[in-house]
Amino acid sequence: MSHSDTIPLHPSSQSDIDEIENLINASAHQTVPSARPPSPPRASIPVSVSAAPSPFISSNLPPPPSLPKSTTSAPPPPPPPRPDISASGFGSAPNTLTEPVWDTVKRDLSRIVSNLKLVVFPNPFREDPGKALRDWDLWGPFFFIVFLGLTLSWSASVKKSEVFAVAFALLAAGAVILTLNVLLLGGHIIFFQSLSLLGYCLFPLDVGALICMLKDNVIVKVVVVCVTLAWSSWAAYPFMSSAVNPRRKALALYPVFLMYVSVGFLIIAID
């Protein structure tokens, strides 16, 4: 077979080819419709031509009046002084670790004198132990106990050290026992505050022991001890009576009076 020879197609194949050619010729003469209609032309926005356009909307308000410029600026006012919080009773206490020793001694002595006036001498705050000993301390009671023991030991002719030991133990242990007695009776008082109160109430007996040491007379001793014993009991009565229930007042006051009577007999008996 040579290249010039042609093979006749099947009639069905020839009809398919003719149909394809007709479709190609028909599509070539047709125009493709647009997917979306053309948008109408947009209106142009007039823009004013200026040298420097501003991005803000112009306002019709008049400009603010210009203030006169001062040549010298006034200094700002000084801040108000801060109140002394520690002096008024609020806030943290002042630091006393770096103060001189003499300042500490003067402060403690002034506190002892103030508490002594509140407890022993007549004043309007004696009925309330909270107001009278709000700033309680133990230096004053310790001083009065030691002073009474030393006075009794100096008054004794023999065994001075034993007299001091007995007096100191009697007063210190007695104050602790009396305080526990008040607390067990339901008293509304602080433990160390009660110790401070009972110690300050020994001041009249200290004065009586000092007088008895100078005056070696039995009658004078009895009179002085009776007066100072009544003074100490009068000083301790309002504090102890107001700290417990009125029904238990006698149970709280009797041991206190008993301890002061024992100290009074000790003052009279030592020769």
C-alpha positions in Angstrom: 0.0 0.0 0.0 1.4 3.4 -0.9 1.0 6.8 0.9 -1.3 8.1 -1.8 -3.9 5.5 -1.2 -6.8 6.6 1.2 -8.9 4.4 3.3 -12.6 5.2 3.2 -14.2 6.1 6.5 -17.3 4.5 7.9 -20.4 6.4 7.3 -21.1 7.0 11.0 -17.6 8.3 11.6 -18.0 10.7 8.7 -21.2 12.1 10.1 -19.6 12.7 13.5 -16.7 14.6 11.9 -19.1 16.8 10.0 -21.1 17.5 13.1 -18.0 18.6 15.0 -17.0 20.9 12.1 -20.4 22.5 12.1 -20.2 23.2 15.9 -16.8 24.8 15.5 -18.0 27.1 12.7 -21.1 28.0 14.6 -19.2 29.0 17.8 -16.8 31.1 15.8 -19.7 33.4 14.6 -21.4 33.8 18.0 -20.4 36.5 20.6 -19.9 35.6 24.2 -22.2 37.6 26.5 -20.5 39.5 29.4 -20.8 38.1 32.9 -21.9 41.4 34.4 -23.2 44.6 32.9 -20.7 47.5 32.8 -21.0 49.8 35.8 -22.2 53.3 35.2 -19.6 56.1 35.4 -19.0 57.5 38.8 -19.6 61.1 39.5 -16.5 63.1 40.1 -16.1 64.8 43.5 -14.9 68.4 43.2 -11.7 68.9 45.1 -10.6 72.3 46.0 -7.0 72.9 45.2 -5.1 74.5 48.0 -1.5 74.9 49.0 -1.7 72.6 52.1 -5.0 70.6 52.4 -6.1 70.0 56.0 -7.4 66.5 57.0 -9.8 68.1 59.6 -13.2 69.7 59.0 -13.1 73.4 59.2 -14.9 75.0 62.1 -16.9 78.3 62.2 -16.0 79.0 65.9 -13.9 82.1 66.6 -10.3 81.5 67.6 -9.6 81.6 71.4 -8.3 84.9 72.8 -4.5 84.9 73.2 -3.2 85.1 76.7 -0.5 87.6 77.5 2.9 85.9 77.9 4.5 86.5 81.2 8.1 87.1 81.3 8.7 85.3 84.6 7.0 82.0 85.6 5.8 81.8 89.2 7.3 78.9 91.2 4.9 76.1 92.1 3.4 76.3 95.6 5.2 74.1 98.3 3.5 70.8 99.2 1.5 70.9 102.5 3.4 69.6 105.5 2.7 66.0 106.4 1.1 65.5 109.8 3.1 63.6 112.5 1.2 60.3 112.6 3.3 58.7 115.3 2.6 61.7 117.7 -1.1 61.4 117.3 -1.2 57.7 118.3 -1.7 56.2 114.9 0.8 54.5 112.6 4.1 52.8 113.4 6.0 53.9 116.5 9.2 55.9 116.0 12.4 54.0 115.8 14.2 54.2 119.2 17.1 51.8 118.4 19.4 54.7 117.4 18.5 57.2 120.0 20.9 58.1 122.9 20.6 56.2 126.1 19.8 59.3 128.1 16.8 59.9 125.9 15.5 56.4 126.5 16.0 56.8 130.3 14.1 60.1 130.3 11.2 58.6 128.3 10.9 55.6 130.7 11.1 57.9 133.7 8.4 60.2 132.4 6.2 57.1 131.6 6.7 55.8 135.2 5.7 59.1 136.7 2.7 59.4 134.5 1.4 55.9 135.3 2.1 56.5 139.0 -0.1 59.6 138.9 -2.9 57.7 137.2 -2.9 54.8 139.6 -1.9 56.1 143.1 -3.2 59.7 143.1 -6.8 60.9 142.5 -7.6 61.5 138.8 -10.7 61.2 136.6 -9.4 58.1 134.8 -8.9 55.9 137.9 -12.3 54.1 137.3 -11.3 52.7 133.9 -8.1 50.5 133.9 -8.0 50.7 130.1 -7.6 54.5 130.1 -5.4 54.7 133.3 -2.8 52.1 132.1 -3.2 52.1 128.4 0.6 52.7 128.2 1.5 50.2 130.9 5.1 49.2 131.6 6.9 46.8 134.0 9.9 49.0 134.8 7.9 50.9 137.5 6.6 47.9 139.3 10.0 46.2 139.1 11.6 49.3 140.7 9.0 49.5 143.5 9.4 45.8 144.3 13.2 46.0 144.4 13.1 49.2 146.4 10.8 47.7 149.0 13.0 44.6 149.3 16.1 46.7 149.7 14.4 48.9 152.3 13.3 45.9 154.4 16.8 44.3 154.1 18.4 47.6 155.3 16.0 47.7 158.2 17.0 44.2 159.3 19.9 43.8 161.7 20.7 40.2 160.5 20.2 38.1 157.4 19.7 41.0 155.1 20.0 38.9 152.0 17.4 36.5 153.2 15.0 39.3 154.0 15.4 40.8 150.5 14.9 37.4 148.9 11.7 36.7 150.9 10.3 40.2 150.3 11.1 40.0 146.5 9.6 36.5 146.1 6.5 37.4 148.1 5.8 40.5 146.1 6.6 39.0 142.6 4.8 35.7 143.2 1.9 37.4 144.9 1.4 39.8 141.9 1.3 36.8 139.5 -1.1 34.8 141.6 -3.4 37.8 142.1 -3.5 38.4 138.3 -4.3 34.8 137.6 -7.1 35.0 140.2 -8.6 38.0 138.4 -8.4 36.3 135.0 -9.9 33.1 136.3 -12.8 35.1 137.7 -13.5 36.3 134.2 -11.8 39.7 134.6 -11.4 41.9 131.5 -7.9 43.0 132.0 -4.5 42.2 130.4 -2.1 40.0 132.3 0.9 42.4 132.2 -1.4 45.3 132.7 -2.6 43.8 136.0 1.0 43.1 137.1 1.8 46.7 136.4 -1.2 47.9 138.3 -0.4 45.8 141.4 3.2 46.9 141.3 2.3 50.6 141.2 0.0 50.2 144.1 3.0 49.2 146.2 4.3 52.8 146.1 2.5 53.8 149.4 4.0 50.8 151.2 7.4 51.8 149.8 7.0 55.2 151.4 5.8 53.6 154.7 8.8 51.2 154.8 11.2 54.1 154.2 9.6 56.1 157.1 9.7 53.0 159.4 13.4 52.5 158.6 14.2 56.0 159.7 11.9 56.0 162.8 12.5 53.0 165.0 9.3 53.3 167.0 6.6 50.7 167.2 3.7 53.1 167.5 4.9 55.2 164.6 5.4 52.0 162.5 1.8 50.9 163.2 0.3 54.2 162.3 2.4 54.6 159.2 1.7 51.0 158.0 -2.1 51.5 158.6 -2.1 54.7 156.6 0.0 53.3 153.7 -2.0 50.0 153.7 -5.3 51.9 153.4 -3.7 54.1 150.6 -2.5 51.0 148.6 -5.9 49.3 149.0 -7.7 52.5 147.9 -5.5 52.7 144.8 -6.1 49.0 143.8 -9.8 48.9 144.6 -11.4 50.7 141.5 -9.2 48.8 139.0 -9.9 45.4 140.5 -13.6 46.0 141.1 -14.2 47.2 137.6 -12.3 44.4 136.0 -14.5 41.6 137.3 -18.2 40.9 137.7 -19.8 42.8 140.6 -20.9 39.5 142.1 -17.3 38.3 142.2 -15.8 41.6 143.4 -15.0 40.3 146.9 -13.3 37.3 145.5 -10.9 39.5 143.5 -10.3 42.2 146.2 -9.8 39.9 149.3 -6.5 38.4 148.0 -5.1 41.8 147.1 -5.9 43.2 150.5 -4.4 40.0 152.1 -1.1 40.5 150.3 -0.8 44.1 151.3 -1.6 43.2 154.9 1.2 40.6 154.8 3.7 43.3 153.5 2.5 45.6 156.3 3.2 43.0 159.0 6.6 42.4 157.4 7.4 46.1 157.7 6.4 46.2 161.3 8.1 42.9 162.3 11.5 43.6 160.9 13.9 45.2 163.4 
